[in-house]
Amino acid sequence: MRRVLLIPTVRALLATLLILVAGGCGGERSPQGAESPGANGLQSLPVGWSSLPEPPAVRARAVSVWTGSELFFWGGDTDLGATHHDSGFAYDPATQKWRRLPAPPLAGRSSAAAVWTGEEVLIWGGWTGSGDGTPLGDGAAFNHETRLWRMLPRAPLGPRRPAAAVWTGREVLLWGNASRFQAARDGAAYDHAADRWRSLPPAPLALNEASAVWTGEEMVVFGALLDGNNHSTTRYARGMAYDPGRDRWRELPDVPLSPQASSVAWTGKEVLAWDYELKAAAYDPNGDAWRRLPDLPLRFGECYPESATVGEVVFAWYCGLGALFETSTSEWQRIARPPAEVYGRPVAAGRAVLFAGAAHEGVANALWAYVPERARGQTRGRRVEHGGVSLEVPEGWDGRVLFLDPQGASGLLQVANFELPPNEGFDPPQELPPGEVDPIKAMTGEDVLLTVLPCAALPGAGPGEPAPARISLDSLSFRPAGDPRVPRGHTLAEGAFLFGARCLQISVDFGGPPSDPLQEQVDDVLASLSVGR
């Protein structure tokens, strides 16, 4: 893990900051977007498979998106793909109930591209009609808070089911065409804040059987170009990456994975790719290199691989069976067979994986949850919260809220893997008494102090950039050695990010060069950041 120290300005403020809480504040809170399992509705599930209330309507190939507190389930088809639907539902794990969504401005469809922005579910494209189907080229957004739909402006793309769709924290990137009769290289980006589209430059490859992930800097697309008989134009699957900042594509090195079908997942450091022959490899974007991984412990079958990342494991789904990839050990483990047939695609929902929907024949309509043992174990920490901003910290970590003014309007959230100075007996607002231990000066090489505060409370903080879907140390900028803001011997990383209209400065201070395990632990804490809008 990488380490970070408080910026000098914050450090100077610590002498006069007011302590409100020293053992954590508030109870469990559900983070926006990544891990807010409906007020513990999913957190309380046991390890393994759980059957939840089934969707109110039978649907196959519906949009299925986790919003941070609900499962958004819309569209889909029945009658073996002959009937497409424009209705949908939302499942709240806290109440264990489904509710009907308001009528949308879109026609019914299946296999549409969909992403969650932190505020809205964006839907675009898909198929309708019977037989080979008719591709669609429009989209809409559903606001999770207002429960209102709005149409998206016309995109600079023809009707299709995109081969790739990711959310960057600022834009939705749509690329390619999943039709076996197309070899599209075009794509488009939708700026959520500006409500406008832009065209992407042509990609170096055409892929129609592909999946994609966002790494924090690039969209990585991996797969193959197949014809109507599922024959590939290349011996192996191919990959490429698009950098929105540079508006530029690049090809990935070759890797011996099958072109027939594959799936990718982002582990936080690498792109995990595996194919329908159960071979696997991991791609490091920084080193631009692949490394071979063990084969999946599953039996071969002609199925489409699917993946979902939950905590420190990647959930792999194949022919009704699953396996877990442990990122810290690079090992696979086969999971127990589900007690019944499971359909729908795997959707990461905090520490659980959800499957909603039915088979295309209309049977086995259900909602299933699977909780990996490794991911479930990570929830044994606690959540520290103040002012709608919260972090989940592991056992043994301390947390508190400090204030920059007497009214506490500019609250500061601070957590550390060492014991912070006690504040028992102090009623806020109150200054730290003379002689109080300065946490920065007391830090050792394996200590880390993480601070989150409003940008306006810190002089010199930048205006902030759109927050990525997952905050990590890679999202922050490391200060060079010798920078006057970095305490001697420490490692400091920081960044200012926009969460909707809120600008937050994030600082991570390590007491020395950070070890890999410590950096991984800090990445987990940063990934749990929840910001109310």
C-alpha positions as CSV (number, residue, x, y, z in Angstrom):
1,M,0.0,0.0,0.0
2,R,1.0,3.5,-0.5
3,R,1.3,6.0,2.3
4,V,0.3,9.6,2.7
5,L,0.6,12.3,5.3
6,L,-1.4,15.3,6.1
7,I,-0.7,18.3,4.1
8,P,1.2,21.0,6.0
9,T,-1.8,23.3,6.1
10,V,-3.9,20.5,7.8
11,R,-1.0,19.7,10.0
12,A,-0.8,23.3,11.2
13,L,-4.5,23.3,11.8
14,L,-4.3,20.2,14.0
15,A,-3.0,22.3,16.8
16,T,-6.2,24.2,17.0
17,L,-8.7,21.8,15.5
18,L,-11.6,20.8,17.8
19,I,-12.2,17.2,18.6
20,L,-15.8,16.0,18.4
21,V,-15.5,12.2,18.3
22,A,-12.6,9.9,19.1
23,G,-14.0,6.4,18.8
24,G,-16.0,6.7,15.6
25,C,-19.2,8.6,14.9
26,G,-22.7,7.5,14.1
27,G,-23.7,4.0,13.2
28,E,-23.5,2.0,10.0
29,R,-24.0,4.2,7.0
30,S,-24.5,3.0,3.4
31,P,-22.1,4.5,0.9
32,Q,-23.3,6.1,-2.3
33,G,-22.8,3.9,-5.3
34,A,-20.3,1.3,-4.3
35,E,-21.3,-0.2,-1.0
36,S,-24.5,0.8,0.7
37,P,-26.3,-2.4,1.0
38,G,-29.7,-1.0,1.8
39,A,-29.0,-0.2,5.5
40,N,-27.4,-3.5,6.2
41,G,-29.9,-5.5,4.1
42,L,-27.1,-7.2,2.3
43,Q,-24.4,-6.9,4.9
44,S,-26.4,-9.2,7.2
45,L,-26.6,-12.0,4.7
46,P,-24.6,-15.1,5.5
47,V,-21.6,-16.3,3.5
48,G,-22.8,-18.2,0.4
49,W,-26.1,-18.3,-1.5
50,S,-29.3,-16.6,-0.3
51,S,-32.7,-16.5,-2.0
52,L,-34.3,-13.1,-2.0
53,P,-37.8,-12.0,-3.1
54,E,-38.2,-12.6,-6.8
55,P,-38.8,-9.8,-9.3
56,P,-42.5,-9.0,-9.7
57,A,-42.3,-9.8,-13.4
58,V,-40.5,-12.4,-15.4
59,R,-37.7,-10.9,-17.5
60,A,-34.6,-12.0,-19.3
61,R,-31.7,-9.8,-20.4
62,A,-33.0,-6.8,-18.4
63,V,-30.9,-3.9,-17.3
64,S,-29.6,-4.8,-13.8
65,V,-27.6,-2.0,-12.0
66,W,-26.7,-1.5,-8.3
67,T,-27.2,2.1,-7.2
68,G,-25.6,1.8,-3.8
69,S,-28.9,1.2,-2.0
70,E,-31.2,-0.6,-4.5
71,L,-31.1,-2.9,-7.4
72,F,-32.4,-1.2,-10.5
73,F,-34.1,-3.7,-12.8
74,W,-35.7,-2.5,-16.0
75,G,-36.7,-3.7,-19.5
76,G,-35.8,-7.2,-20.7
77,D,-37.8,-9.7,-22.8
78,T,-40.0,-12.7,-22.6
79,D,-41.5,-15.2,-25.0
80,L,-38.0,-16.3,-26.1
81,G,-37.1,-12.8,-27.0
82,A,-40.3,-12.0,-29.0
83,T,-41.7,-9.5,-26.5
84,H,-39.8,-6.6,-25.1
85,H,-40.8,-4.6,-22.0
86,D,-40.5,-0.9,-21.0
87,S,-41.4,-1.4,-17.3
88,G,-39.1,-2.0,-14.4
89,F,-38.7,-2.3,-10.6
90,A,-36.3,-1.5,-7.8
91,Y,-35.4,-3.8,-5.0
92,D,-34.6,-2.4,-1.6
93,P,-32.6,-4.9,0.5
94,A,-33.4,-2.9,3.7
95,T,-37.1,-3.6,3.4
96,Q,-36.7,-6.7,1.2
97,K,-39.4,-5.3,-1.1
98,W,-39.7,-4.5,-4.8
99,R,-41.4,-1.3,-6.0
100,R,-42.5,-0.4,-9.5
101,L,-40.5,2.3,-11.4
102,P,-42.4,5.1,-13.1
103,A,-43.2,4.8,-16.8
104,P,-40.1,5.6,-18.9
105,P,-39.8,7.7,-22.0
106,L,-38.1,4.8,-23.8
107,A,-39.5,1.9,-25.8
108,G,-39.2,-1.6,-24.4
109,R,-35.8,-3.3,-25.1
110,S,-33.4,-5.9,-23.8
111,S,-29.6,-6.1,-23.6
112,A,-29.3,-2.3,-23.2
113,A,-26.1,-0.6,-22.0
114,A,-26.4,0.8,-18.5
115,V,-24.2,2.5,-15.9
116,W,-24.7,4.1,-12.5
117,T,-23.2,7.6,-12.1
118,G,-23.8,8.1,-8.4
119,E,-27.0,10.1,-9.2
120,E,-28.6,8.5,-12.2
121,V,-28.9,5.2,-14.0
122,L,-28.0,5.9,-17.7
123,I,-29.5,3.5,-20.3
124,W,-28.7,3.6,-24.0
125,G,-29.3,1.3,-27.0
126,G,-30.3,-2.3,-26.9
127,W,-32.6,-4.5,-29.0
128,T,-36.3,-4.8,-29.7
129,G,-38.5,-6.9,-32.0
130,S,-38.4,-10.6,-32.7
131,G,-36.1,-12.7,-34.8
132,D,-32.7,-11.1,-35.1
133,G,-34.1,-8.0,-33.4
134,T,-33.9,-4.3,-34.3
135,P,-31.2,-2.2,-32.7
136,L,-32.1,1.0,-30.9
137,G,-30.1,4.3,-30.7
138,D,-31.7,6.3,-28.0
139,G,-31.2,6.6,-24.2
140,A,-32.6,8.0,-21.0
141,A,-31.6,8.6,-17.4
142,F,-33.4,7.7,-14.2
143,N,-32.7,9.9,-11.1
144,H,-32.5,7.7,-8.0
145,E,-33.5,10.5,-5.6
146,T,-36.3,12.3,-7.6
147,R,-37.5,9.1,-9.2
148,L,-37.8,11.0,-12.5
149,W,-36.8,10.0,-16.0
150,R,-35.3,12.3,-18.6
151,M,-34.3,11.6,-22.2
152,L,-30.6,11.8,-23.2
153,P,-29.7,14.0,-26.1
154,R,-29.1,12.3,-29.5
155,A,-25.8,10.4,-29.5
156,P,-23.4,10.5,-32.5
157,L,-23.8,6.8,-32.8
158,G,-26.0,4.6,-34.9
159,P,-28.5,2.2,-33.3
160,R,-26.8,-0.7,-31.6
161,R,-26.1,-2.7,-28.5
162,P,-22.6,-1.3,-27.5
163,A,-19.9,-3.8,-27.0
164,A,-18.5,-1.7,-24.2
165,A,-20.0,0.7,-21.6
166,V,-18.2,2.2,-18.6
167,W,-18.5,5.2,-16.2
168,T,-15.4,7.2,-15.7
169,G,-16.7,9.5,-12.9
170,R,-17.4,12.2,-15.4
171,E,-18.5,10.5,-18.7
172,V,-20.2,7.4,-19.9
173,L,-18.1,5.8,-22.6
174,L,-19.9,3.7,-25.2
175,W,-18.0,1.9,-27.8
176,G,-18.4,-0.7,-30.6
177,N,-21.3,-2.9,-31.7
178,A,-22.1,-6.3,-30.3
179,S,-23.8,-7.4,-33.5
180,R,-22.0,-10.4,-35.2
181,F,-22.6,-8.7,-38.5
182,Q,-20.8,-5.5,-37.6
183,A,-17.2,-4.5,-37.2
184,A,-17.6,-1.1,-35.6
185,R,-14.7,0.9,-34.3
186,D,-16.6,4.0,-33.3
187,G,-17.8,5.2,-29.9
188,A,-19.1,8.2,-28.0
189,A,-18.7,9.8,-24.6
190,Y,-21.6,11.4,-22.7
191,D,-20.7,14.2,-20.3
192,H,-23.2,13.8,-17.5
193,A,-22.7,17.3,-16.1
194,A,-22.8,19.1,-19.4
195,D,-25.5,16.9,-20.9
196,R,-23.8,16.5,-24.2
197,W,-22.0,13.9,-26.3
198,R,-18.7,13.8,-28.1
199,S,-17.4,11.3,-30.6
200,L,-14.4,9.0,-29.8
201,P,-11.6,8.6,-32.2
202,P,-11.8,5.3,-34.2
203,A,-10.3,2.4,-32.3
204,P,-7.4,0.4,-33.6
205,L,-9.5,-2.8,-33.4
206,A,-13.1,-3.9,-34.1
207,L,-14.5,-6.2,-31.4
208,N,-18.1,-7.4,-31.1
209,E,-17.7,-10.1,-28.4
210,A,-16.1,-8.0,-25.7
211,S,-16.3,-6.7,-22.2
212,A,-14.8,-3.6,-20.7
213,V,-13.6,-2.1,-17.4
214,W,-12.6,1.3,-16.1
215,T,-9.2,1.4,-14.4
216,G,-9.4,4.9,-13.1
217,E,-7.5,6.3,-16.1
218,E,-8.5,4.2,-19.1
219,M,-11.3,2.1,-20.5
220,V,-9.8,-1.4,-21.3
221,V,-11.8,-3.3,-23.9
222,F,-11.0,-7.0,-24.4
223,G,-12.5,-9.6,-26.6
224,A,-12.7,-10.7,-30.3
225,L,-14.4,-10.0,-33.6
226,L,-16.6,-13.0,-34.4
227,D,-18.7,-13.7,-37.5
228,G,-22.2,-15.2,-37.6
229,N,-20.8,-18.6,-37.0
230,N,-18.8,-17.4,-34.0
231,H,-15.5,-17.7,-35.9
232,S,-12.8,-15.3,-34.9
233,T,-10.6,-13.3,-37.2
234,T,-7.6,-13.8,-34.8
235,R,-6.1,-16.7,-33.0
236,Y,-6.4,-15.1,-29.6
237,A,-8.5,-12.5,-28.0
238,R,-7.3,-8.9,-28.3
239,G,-7.3,-5.9,-26.1
240,M,-7.0,-2.1,-26.3
241,A,-7.3,0.9,-24.0
242,Y,-8.8,4.3,-24.4
243,D,-7.5,7.3,-22.4
244,P,-10.2,10.1,-22.2
245,G,-7.7,12.6,-21.0
246,R,-5.6,12.2,-24.1
247,D,-8.5,11.2,-26.3
248,R,-6.3,8.4,-27.6
249,W,-6.4,4.6,-28.1
250,R,-3.6,2.1,-27.7
251,E,-3.4,-1.7,-28.3
252,L,-2.5,-4.1,-25.5
253,P,0.2,-6.8,-25.9
254,D,-1.0,-10.2,-27.1
255,V,-2.1,-12.8,-24.5
256,P,-3.0,-16.5,-25.3
257,L,-6.7,-16.4,-24.3
258,S,-9.5,-17.8,-26.4
259,P,-11.3,-15.4,-28.8
260,Q,-14.6,-17.3,-28.5
261,A,-15.7,-15.7,-25.3
262,S,-14.0,-13.9,-22.4
263,S,-14.6,-11.6,-19.4
264,V,-12.6,-8.9,-17.7
265,A,-12.7,-7.4,-14.2
266,W,-10.7,-4.6,-12.5
267,T,-9.0,-5.7,-9.3
268,G,-7.8,-2.2,-8.3
269,K,-4.4,-2.8,-9.8
270,E,-4.8,-5.2,-12.7
271,V,-7.2,-6.2,-15.4
272,L,-8.2,-9.8,-14.8
273,A,-9.1,-11.6,-18.0
274,W,-10.4,-15.1,-18.4
275,D,-11.9,-17.1,-21.2
276,Y,-14.4,-19.8,-21.9
277,E,-11.6,-22.4,-21.9
278,L,-11.0,-21.4,-18.3
279,K,-7.5,-19.8,-18.9
280,A,-6.7,-16.6,-17.1
281,A,-4.2,-13.8,-17.2
282,A,-3.7,-10.4,-15.5
283,Y,-2.8,-7.1,-17.2
284,D,-0.8,-4.4,-15.5
285,P,-1.6,-1.0,-17.1
286,N,1.5,0.6,-15.6
287,G,3.9,-2.0,-16.9
288,D,1.9,-2.7,-20.1
289,A,2.4,-6.4,-19.5
290,W,0.4,-9.6,-18.9
291,R,1.1,-12.3,-16.4
292,R,-0.3,-15.8,-16.6
293,L,-2.6,-17.0,-13.8
294,P,-3.8,-20.4,-12.7
295,D,-6.7,-21.9,-14.7
296,L,-10.2,-21.6,-13.2
297,P,-11.2,-24.7,-11.1
298,L,-14.4,-25.3,-13.2
299,R,-15.4,-27.8,-15.8
300,F,-15.3,-26.7,-19.4
301,G,-18.6,-25.8,-21.1
302,E,-19.6,-23.6,-24.0
303,C,-20.9,-20.7,-21.9
304,Y,-20.2,-16.9,-21.8
305,P,-17.9,-16.0,-18.9
306,E,-19.1,-13.1,-16.6
307,S,-17.3,-11.4,-13.7
308,A,-18.0,-9.0,-10.8
309,T,-15.5,-7.5,-8.4
310,V,-16.4,-7.6,-4.7
311,G,-13.9,-6.3,-2.2
312,E,-10.6,-8.1,-2.7
313,V,-12.1,-11.0,-4.7
314,V,-13.3,-11.3,-8.3
315,F,-16.4,-13.4,-8.7
316,A,-16.3,-15.5,-11.9
317,W,-19.6,-17.0,-13.2
318,Y,-19.7,-19.8,-15.9
319,C,-22.3,-22.3,-16.9
320,G,-24.2,-22.0,-13.6
321,L,-21.0,-22.4,-11.5
322,G,-18.7,-19.9,-9.8
323,A,-15.2,-19.4,-8.6
324,L,-13.4,-16.7,-6.6
325,F,-10.1,-15.1,-7.5
326,E,-8.2,-13.8,-4.4
327,T,-6.2,-10.8,-5.6
328,S,-3.7,-11.0,-2.7
329,T,-2.7,-14.5,-3.5
330,S,-3.6,-14.8,-7.2
331,E,-5.4,-18.1,-6.5
332,W,-8.8,-19.4,-7.6
333,Q,-11.3,-21.2,-5.3
334,R,-14.4,-22.9,-6.5
335,I,-17.6,-21.9,-4.7
336,A,-20.6,-24.1,-3.7
337,R,-23.1,-24.9,-6.4
338,P,-26.2,-22.7,-6.0
339,P,-29.3,-24.6,-4.6
340,A,-31.3,-23.9,-7.8
341,E,-30.8,-22.6,-11.3
342,V,-29.5,-19.0,-11.3
343,Y,-30.0,-16.6,-14.3
344,G,-29.3,-12.9,-14.9
345,R,-25.9,-11.5,-14.9
346,P,-23.7,-11.0,-11.8
347,V,-23.9,-7.5,-10.4
348,A,-21.6,-6.3,-7.6
349,A,-23.6,-4.8,-4.7
350,G,-21.2,-3.8,-2.0
351,R,-19.9,-7.1,-0.6
352,A,-22.5,-9.3,-2.3
353,V,-23.2,-10.4,-5.9
354,L,-26.8,-10.2,-7.1
355,F,-28.5,-12.1,-9.9
356,A,-31.9,-11.0,-11.0
357,G,-34.2,-12.3,-13.7
358,A,-35.2,-15.5,-15.5
359,A,-34.0,-17.8,-18.3
360,H,-35.0,-16.7,-21.8
361,E,-37.7,-19.4,-21.8
362,G,-39.3,-17.6,-18.9
363,V,-38.5,-20.1,-16.2
364,A,-36.5,-19.8,-12.9
365,N,-37.5,-16.2,-12.2
366,A,-35.6,-15.2,-9.1
367,L,-33.3,-12.9,-7.2
368,W,-30.2,-14.5,-5.7
369,A,-27.4,-13.1,-3.6
370,Y,-24.0,-14.6,-3.1
371,V,-21.6,-13.3,-0.4
372,P,-18.0,-14.4,-0.8
373,E,-16.3,-15.5,2.4
374,R,-13.4,-13.2,1.9
375,A,-15.6,-10.2,1.1
376,R,-17.9,-10.9,4.0
377,G,-15.0,-11.0,6.4
378,Q,-14.0,-7.5,5.4
379,T,-17.2,-6.1,6.8
380,R,-16.0,-6.7,10.4
381,G,-14.8,-3.2,10.6
382,R,-16.9,-0.2,11.4
383,R,-18.1,2.9,9.6
384,V,-16.9,6.4,10.7
385,E,-19.3,9.2,9.5
386,H,-19.7,12.9,9.6
387,G,-21.8,15.3,7.5
388,G,-22.8,12.7,5.0
389,V,-19.1,11.6,4.4
390,S,-18.2,8.2,5.8
391,L,-15.4,5.6,5.6
392,E,-15.3,1.9,6.6
393,V,-12.3,1.2,8.7
394,P,-10.9,-2.2,9.6
395,E,-10.6,-3.6,13.1
396,G,-7.8,-1.8,15.0
397,W,-8.2,1.5,13.2
398,D,-9.2,4.7,15.1
399,G,-11.4,7.5,13.8
400,R,-12.6,10.9,14.8
401,V,-14.2,14.1,13.5
402,L,-12.4,17.5,13.9
403,F,-13.8,20.9,13.2
404,L,-12.3,24.0,11.6
405,D,-14.7,26.5,13.1
406,P,-16.7,26.8,16.3
407,Q,-20.0,25.8,14.6
408,G,-18.4,22.7,13.1
409,A,-19.7,23.6,9.6
410,S,-16.5,22.5,8.0
411,G,-16.1,19.1,9.6
412,L,-13.0,17.1,9.1
413,L,-13.0,13.3,9.0
414,Q,-9.8,11.5,10.1
415,V,-8.9,7.9,10.5
416,A,-5.7,6.1,11.2
417,N,-4.2,2.6,11.8
418,F,-2.8,3.8,15.1
419,E,-4.4,5.2,18.2
420,L,-5.2,8.9,17.7
421,P,-4.8,11.2,20.7
422,P,-7.6,10.7,23.2
423,N,-10.3,13.3,23.6
424,E,-12.2,12.0,26.5
425,G,-13.6,14.7,28.7
426,F,-13.6,17.4,26.1
427,D,-16.9,18.9,24.9
428,P,-16.7,20.4,21.4
429,P,-15.9,23.0,20.4
430,Q,-12.6,23.0,22.2
431,E,-8.9,23.3,21.2
432,L,-6.4,20.6,21.7
433,P,-4.8,21.3,25.1
434,P,-1.1,22.4,25.2
435,G,1.2,19.4,25.1
436,E,-1.4,17.2,23.3
437,V,0.3,14.6,21.1
438,D,0.8,15.7,17.5
439,P,-0.2,12.5,15.6
440,I,2.1,13.3,12.7
441,K,5.2,13.6,14.9
442,A,4.3,10.4,16.7
443,M,3.9,8.3,13.5
444,T,6.1,5.3,12.8
445,G,7.0,3.7,9.5
446,E,3.9,1.5,9.4
447,D,1.5,4.2,10.5
448,V,-0.9,5.9,8.1
449,L,-3.2,8.9,8.7
450,L,-6.1,9.6,6.3
451,T,-7.9,12.9,6.3
452,V,-11.0,14.1,4.3
453,L,-12.1,17.7,4.6
454,P,-14.0,20.3,2.5
455,C,-11.8,22.0,-0.2
456,A,-13.0,25.4,1.0
457,A,-11.6,24.7,4.5
458,L,-8.1,24.3,3.1
459,P,-6.3,27.3,1.6
460,G,-4.6,26.4,-1.7
461,A,-6.7,23.3,-2.4
462,G,-7.5,22.8,-6.1
463,P,-11.0,23.3,-7.6
464,G,-11.4,19.5,-7.7
465,E,-11.9,17.1,-10.5
466,P,-14.8,14.6,-11.0
467,A,-14.4,11.8,-8.6
468,P,-13.7,8.4,-10.1
469,A,-16.1,5.5,-9.6
470,R,-13.6,4.0,-7.1
471,I,-11.2,6.2,-5.1
472,S,-7.8,4.6,-4.5
473,L,-4.2,5.7,-4.0
474,D,-3.9,5.7,-7.8
475,S,-6.4,8.5,-7.8
476,L,-4.2,10.7,-5.7
477,S,-1.0,12.6,-6.5
478,F,2.1,11.7,-4.5
479,R,4.2,14.7,-3.3
480,P,7.9,14.4,-4.3
481,A,10.5,13.9,-1.6
482,G,11.8,17.2,-0.3
483,D,8.4,18.9,-0.8
484,P,8.1,21.3,2.2
485,R,4.5,20.0,2.7
486,V,5.8,16.4,3.3
487,P,7.1,15.8,6.8
488,R,10.6,14.4,6.9
489,G,10.7,10.6,6.2
490,H,7.0,10.5,5.3
491,T,5.1,9.8,2.1
492,L,2.2,12.0,1.2
493,A,-0.5,11.7,-1.4
494,E,-3.5,14.0,-1.9
495,G,-6.2,15.0,-4.3
496,A,-9.3,17.2,-4.5
497,F,-12.4,15.6,-6.0
498,L,-16.0,16.6,-6.9
499,F,-18.8,14.5,-5.6
500,G,-21.7,16.1,-7.3
501,A,-21.5,19.7,-6.0
502,R,-19.3,18.8,-3.1
503,C,-15.5,19.3,-3.3
504,L,-13.5,17.2,-0.9
505,Q,-9.7,17.2,-0.3
506,I,-8.3,13.7,0.5
507,S,-4.9,13.3,2.1
508,V,-3.1,10.1,3.0
509,D,0.0,10.4,5.1
510,F,2.4,7.5,5.7
511,G,5.0,7.6,8.4
512,G,7.5,6.0,6.0
513,P,7.8,4.2,2.7
514,P,4.5,2.2,2.6
515,S,4.5,-1.6,2.3
516,D,2.3,-3.3,-0.3
517,P,-0.1,-4.8,2.4
518,L,-0.5,-1.3,3.9
519,Q,-1.2,0.2,0.5
520,E,-3.8,-2.5,-0.1
521,Q,-5.5,-1.8,3.2
522,V,-5.6,2.0,2.5
523,D,-7.1,1.3,-0.9
524,D,-9.9,-0.7,0.8
525,V,-10.6,2.2,3.1
526,L,-10.6,4.7,0.3
527,A,-12.8,2.5,-1.8
528,S,-15.4,2.5,1.0
529,L,-15.7,6.4,0.9
530,S,-19.3,7.4,0.7
531,V,-20.3,11.0,0.0
532,G,-23.9,12.1,0.4
533,R,-24.8,14.6,-2.3
